[in-house]
Amino acid sequence: MFSTSTQKKHWTFTGETQITQNKRDTNHKYVNKHGGANLDDETKEKKYLTFTEEKILGRHFEHVLREFCNVFQPPMPKYVM
């Protein structure tokens, strides 16, 4: 069943490299779709988040949410974290 599922098709990756590349591609597609295709690199960097900036923000919010879960009352179940 799993071997033919859409979960396997869309959410199983060969490794961290593939996930990173998917994130880079998604950032690039977003920037181009929302007007960045016609801008020079300097203007793009001012107007849109780079892949690296997105990664830093993601890590920041992972930390914030982890801290929130640690102080939440009643205690947050571990499987939620």
Secondary structure, DSSP 8 states (H G I E B T S, - for coil): -GGGSHHHHHH--S-HHHHHHHHHHHHHHHHHHTTGGGS-HHHHHHHS--HHHHHHHHHHHHHHHHHHHHH-SS---TTT-
